[in-house]
Amino acid sequence: MADGMRDIQLYLVSDSTGETVQAIARACIVQFEDVEGVEHHWNLVRSTAKVDQILQKVSESPGIVLFTFVNQELRRHLMDGCRQLRVPCISVLDPFINAFENYLGEPARQQPGRQHALDADYFSRIDAMQFALTHDDGQGLWNLRSADVILTGVSRTSKTPTCIYLANRGIKAANVPFVPGIGLPEELLHMTDANAPLVVGLTKDPASLVQIRKNRLKMIAEDDETDYVDLETVKQEVMTCRRICRERNWPVIDVSRRSIEETAAAVIQHFDRRLENRGVRPGGAE
């Protein structure tokens, strides 16, 4: 534990995959300075015997219990046990489910993991993931028009992870790098008509790029005395790429202070706007 940091035990309990409770726990813990969550994951919990195992661990090292259960018996068993141990026990979905029930005037289905059903959206995400992998780093130029979104930019502007994130939202995303001295391929430069995929340029502060690239070269034991990490060269590289995007009216997103999720959210905003302009209702991105 870092100096001044305080560890908080977080027991993340779910009758499904645990993704929801984990996301909520992390969103909460980052709001507190000098506090670090120590996560204990208990997924696919479907029996009171398993709940007893969890309660035993909580008694040995108390903390906060966050859970998503739809089974009422398991809920009561966990909450009663936590009450006896005098530790917080929070059903993270209750406020939202209750609000939906009140608004819709009907009870929720008591079925765990419904969001992971093998429906059309699920298979759409799988297809999008396969597309992102086969169209990474300039691959698959022959069918770029099959993409929903194409990301371009200089090296180390988070194009690949952003495409993977978009794929998880059901958006087919390809990425085509801007290579100094070569530029962008003709297949991409022609993506300017109304029916073409959305092309988005990603850019970054040159000084930050240089540092990231130097770290990358160290990881692969390469010499860092190259134009790849020369600040003036990188500045020119970034300006040239931005100019190309501007000439083609492609939106540009500065990722210098954005997380992958924030960059993807900005891309999705542009994508939804493109759909609306075409008279298509946004929603393919969940």
C-alpha positions as CSV (number, residue, x, y, z in Angstrom):
1,M,0.0,0.0,0.0
2,A,1.3,3.4,-0.9
3,D,2.2,5.9,1.8
4,G,-1.0,7.6,3.1
5,M,-3.3,5.2,1.2
6,R,-6.0,3.4,3.2
7,D,-7.2,0.0,2.0
8,I,-10.9,-0.8,2.0
9,Q,-12.1,-4.4,1.6
10,L,-14.8,-4.6,-1.1
11,Y,-16.8,-7.8,-1.3
12,L,-18.4,-7.8,-4.8
13,V,-21.1,-10.5,-4.8
14,S,-23.3,-11.4,-7.8
15,D,-25.6,-14.2,-9.0
16,S,-24.3,-13.4,-12.5
17,T,-21.0,-12.4,-14.0
18,G,-20.3,-9.6,-11.5
19,E,-19.6,-6.9,-14.2
20,T,-22.3,-4.6,-12.9
21,V,-21.3,-4.6,-9.2
22,Q,-17.6,-4.3,-10.1
23,A,-18.2,-1.2,-12.3
24,I,-20.3,0.5,-9.7
25,A,-17.8,-0.2,-6.9
26,R,-14.9,1.2,-9.0
27,A,-16.9,4.2,-9.9
28,C,-17.5,4.9,-6.2
29,I,-14.1,4.2,-4.8
30,V,-12.3,6.6,-7.2
31,Q,-14.3,9.5,-5.7
32,F,-12.3,9.2,-2.5
33,E,-8.7,10.5,-2.1
34,D,-6.1,8.2,-0.5
35,V,-8.5,5.2,-0.5
36,E,-7.8,2.0,-2.4
37,G,-10.4,-0.7,-2.8
38,V,-9.2,-4.3,-2.3
39,E,-11.7,-6.3,-4.4
40,H,-12.9,-9.8,-3.5
41,H,-15.0,-11.2,-6.3
42,W,-17.8,-13.7,-5.8
43,N,-19.6,-14.4,-9.1
44,L,-22.4,-16.9,-10.0
45,V,-23.4,-17.2,-6.4
46,R,-26.6,-19.4,-6.4
47,S,-26.7,-21.1,-3.0
48,T,-26.9,-20.1,0.7
49,A,-23.8,-22.4,1.3
50,K,-21.8,-20.1,-1.0
51,V,-23.2,-17.0,0.8
52,D,-22.0,-18.6,4.1
53,Q,-18.5,-18.8,2.7
54,I,-18.6,-15.2,1.8
55,L,-19.8,-14.2,5.2
56,Q,-17.0,-16.1,6.8
57,K,-14.4,-14.2,4.7
58,V,-16.2,-10.9,5.6
59,S,-16.0,-11.8,9.3
60,E,-12.2,-12.4,9.0
61,S,-11.6,-9.1,7.2
62,P,-14.6,-6.7,7.4
63,G,-15.4,-4.2,4.7
64,I,-18.2,-3.2,2.4
65,V,-20.4,-5.8,0.7
66,L,-22.0,-4.8,-2.6
67,F,-24.3,-7.3,-4.3
68,T,-26.7,-8.0,-7.1
69,F,-29.1,-10.8,-6.3
70,V,-32.6,-11.3,-7.6
71,N,-33.2,-14.4,-5.5
72,Q,-35.0,-13.2,-2.4
73,E,-33.7,-16.0,-0.2
74,L,-30.1,-15.3,-1.0
75,R,-30.6,-11.6,-0.5
76,R,-32.1,-12.1,3.0
77,H,-29.4,-14.6,3.9
78,L,-26.6,-12.2,2.9
79,M,-28.2,-9.1,4.4
80,D,-29.0,-10.9,7.7
81,G,-25.4,-12.2,7.9
82,C,-23.9,-8.8,7.2
83,R,-26.3,-7.2,9.8
84,Q,-24.9,-9.6,12.4
85,L,-21.4,-8.7,11.4
86,R,-22.3,-5.0,11.5
87,V,-20.9,-4.3,8.0
88,P,-22.5,-2.3,5.2
89,C,-24.4,-4.5,2.7
90,I,-25.8,-2.7,-0.4
91,S,-27.9,-4.0,-3.2
92,V,-26.6,-1.8,-5.9
93,L,-29.5,-2.3,-8.4
94,D,-32.4,-1.8,-6.0
95,P,-32.9,2.0,-6.6
96,F,-32.9,1.6,-10.3
97,I,-35.2,-1.5,-10.4
98,N,-37.6,0.2,-8.0
99,A,-37.7,3.3,-10.1
100,F,-38.4,1.3,-13.2
101,E,-41.1,-0.7,-11.5
102,N,-42.8,2.4,-10.2
103,Y,-42.7,4.1,-13.6
104,L,-43.8,1.0,-15.6
105,G,-46.3,-0.2,-13.1
106,E,-45.2,-3.8,-13.2
107,P,-42.7,-5.9,-11.3
108,A,-39.2,-6.8,-12.7
109,R,-38.5,-10.4,-13.7
110,Q,-36.5,-12.2,-11.1
111,Q,-34.0,-13.7,-13.4
112,P,-30.2,-13.3,-13.0
113,G,-28.0,-12.5,-16.0
114,R,-30.7,-11.4,-18.4
115,Q,-28.4,-8.7,-19.8
116,H,-26.1,-11.5,-21.0
117,A,-28.8,-13.4,-23.0
118,L,-27.6,-14.7,-26.4
119,D,-29.7,-12.2,-28.4
120,A,-29.1,-10.3,-31.6
121,D,-27.2,-7.6,-29.7
122,Y,-24.8,-10.2,-28.3
123,F,-23.9,-11.6,-31.7
124,S,-23.6,-8.1,-33.1
125,R,-20.9,-7.4,-30.5
126,I,-19.1,-10.6,-31.3
127,D,-19.1,-9.7,-35.0
128,A,-17.9,-6.2,-34.2
129,M,-15.1,-7.6,-32.1
130,Q,-14.0,-9.9,-34.9
131,F,-14.1,-7.0,-37.3
132,A,-11.9,-4.8,-35.1
133,L,-9.3,-7.5,-34.8
134,T,-9.2,-8.1,-38.5
135,H,-9.1,-4.4,-39.3
136,D,-6.5,-3.4,-36.8
137,D,-3.5,-1.2,-37.7
138,G,-4.4,-0.8,-41.4
139,Q,-5.4,-4.3,-42.1
140,G,-8.3,-5.2,-44.3
141,L,-8.3,-2.1,-46.4
142,W,-10.1,-3.9,-49.2
143,N,-13.4,-3.7,-47.3
144,L,-13.1,-0.6,-45.1
145,R,-16.5,0.5,-46.3
146,S,-18.0,-2.3,-44.2
147,A,-17.0,-0.4,-41.1
148,D,-19.3,1.8,-39.0
149,V,-16.4,3.9,-37.8
150,I,-12.8,4.2,-38.9
151,L,-10.2,5.7,-36.5
152,T,-7.1,7.3,-37.8
153,G,-4.1,9.1,-36.3
154,V,-0.4,9.0,-35.6
155,S,1.2,6.2,-33.6
156,R,0.2,5.7,-29.9
157,T,-3.0,7.7,-29.9
158,S,-5.0,4.7,-28.5
159,K,-6.6,3.7,-31.8
160,T,-6.6,-0.1,-31.1
161,P,-8.1,-0.1,-27.5
162,T,-10.7,2.5,-28.6
163,C,-11.8,0.2,-31.5
164,I,-12.0,-2.8,-29.1
165,Y,-14.1,-0.7,-26.7
166,L,-16.4,0.4,-29.5
167,A,-16.7,-3.2,-30.7
168,N,-17.9,-4.2,-27.2
169,R,-20.7,-1.7,-27.9
170,G,-21.6,-3.4,-31.2
171,I,-19.9,-0.8,-33.4
172,K,-17.7,-2.2,-36.2
173,A,-14.5,-0.1,-35.9
174,A,-11.4,-0.2,-38.0
175,N,-8.2,1.8,-37.4
176,V,-5.8,3.0,-40.0
177,P,-2.5,4.6,-38.8
178,F,-1.0,7.8,-40.3
179,V,2.6,6.8,-41.2
180,P,5.2,9.6,-41.6
181,G,6.5,9.8,-45.1
182,I,3.7,7.6,-46.4
183,G,0.5,9.3,-45.1
184,L,-2.9,7.6,-45.3
185,P,-3.9,5.0,-47.9
186,E,-6.1,5.9,-50.8
187,E,-8.8,3.6,-49.6
188,L,-9.2,5.9,-46.6
189,L,-8.7,9.2,-48.3
190,H,-11.7,8.5,-50.5
191,M,-14.1,8.1,-47.5
192,T,-15.6,11.5,-47.9
193,D,-19.1,10.8,-49.4
194,A,-22.3,10.8,-47.3
195,N,-22.6,7.0,-47.4
196,A,-19.0,6.3,-46.3
197,P,-18.2,5.1,-42.8
198,L,-17.6,7.8,-40.2
199,V,-13.9,8.6,-40.1
200,V,-12.5,10.2,-36.8
201,G,-9.0,11.4,-36.3
202,L,-7.4,10.9,-32.9
203,T,-4.7,13.3,-31.9
204,K,-2.5,13.9,-28.8
205,D,-0.2,16.5,-27.3
206,P,3.2,15.9,-29.0
207,A,5.2,16.0,-25.8
208,S,2.9,13.3,-24.3
209,L,3.3,11.3,-27.4
210,V,7.1,11.5,-27.3
211,Q,7.1,10.2,-23.7
212,I,4.7,7.4,-24.5
213,R,6.8,6.4,-27.5
214,K,10.0,6.4,-25.5
215,N,8.4,4.1,-22.9
216,R,7.3,1.8,-25.7
217,L,10.8,1.7,-27.2
218,K,12.3,0.8,-23.8
219,M,9.8,-2.0,-23.4
220,I,11.0,-3.6,-26.6
221,A,14.6,-2.7,-26.0
222,E,14.9,-0.4,-29.0
223,D,17.1,2.6,-29.5
224,D,15.2,5.8,-28.7
225,E,17.4,8.1,-30.7
226,T,15.1,8.2,-33.8
227,D,12.6,10.5,-35.5
228,Y,9.9,8.5,-33.9
229,V,10.6,10.3,-30.6
230,D,12.0,13.5,-31.9
231,L,9.7,16.3,-30.6
232,E,9.9,18.6,-33.6
233,T,9.3,15.6,-36.0
234,V,6.4,14.4,-33.9
235,K,4.9,18.0,-33.9
236,Q,5.0,18.0,-37.7
237,E,3.6,14.5,-37.8
238,V,0.6,15.5,-35.6
239,M,0.0,18.8,-37.6
240,T,0.0,17.0,-40.9
241,C,-2.5,14.4,-39.8
242,R,-4.8,17.0,-38.3
243,R,-4.6,19.0,-41.6
244,I,-5.6,16.0,-43.6
245,C,-8.6,15.4,-41.3
246,R,-9.6,19.0,-41.5
247,E,-9.5,19.1,-45.3
248,R,-11.9,16.1,-45.4
249,N,-14.2,17.4,-42.7
250,W,-13.4,14.4,-40.5
251,P,-13.9,15.2,-36.8
252,V,-10.8,15.2,-34.6
253,I,-10.7,14.2,-31.0
254,D,-7.8,15.2,-28.7
255,V,-7.2,12.1,-26.5
256,S,-4.4,13.8,-24.4
257,R,-6.5,13.9,-21.2
258,R,-9.1,11.3,-22.1
259,S,-9.5,7.8,-20.9
260,I,-10.3,5.1,-23.5
261,E,-13.9,5.1,-22.3
262,E,-14.1,8.9,-22.7
263,T,-12.6,8.8,-26.2
264,A,-15.1,6.1,-27.2
265,A,-18.0,8.1,-25.8
266,A,-17.0,11.1,-27.9
267,V,-16.7,8.8,-31.0
268,I,-20.2,7.4,-30.3
269,Q,-21.6,10.9,-30.1
270,H,-20.3,11.6,-33.6
271,F,-21.6,8.3,-34.8
272,D,-25.1,8.8,-33.4
273,R,-25.1,12.3,-35.0
274,R,-24.2,10.8,-38.3
275,L,-27.1,8.3,-38.0
276,E,-29.5,11.0,-37.1
277,N,-28.4,13.0,-40.1
278,R,-29.2,10.0,-42.3
279,G,-32.6,9.6,-40.6
280,V,-31.6,6.5,-38.8
281,R,-32.5,6.1,-35.1
282,P,-29.3,5.7,-33.0
283,G,-29.3,2.5,-30.9
284,G,-27.0,0.0,-32.5
285,A,-24.4,1.0,-29.9
286,E,-26.6,-0.4,-27.1
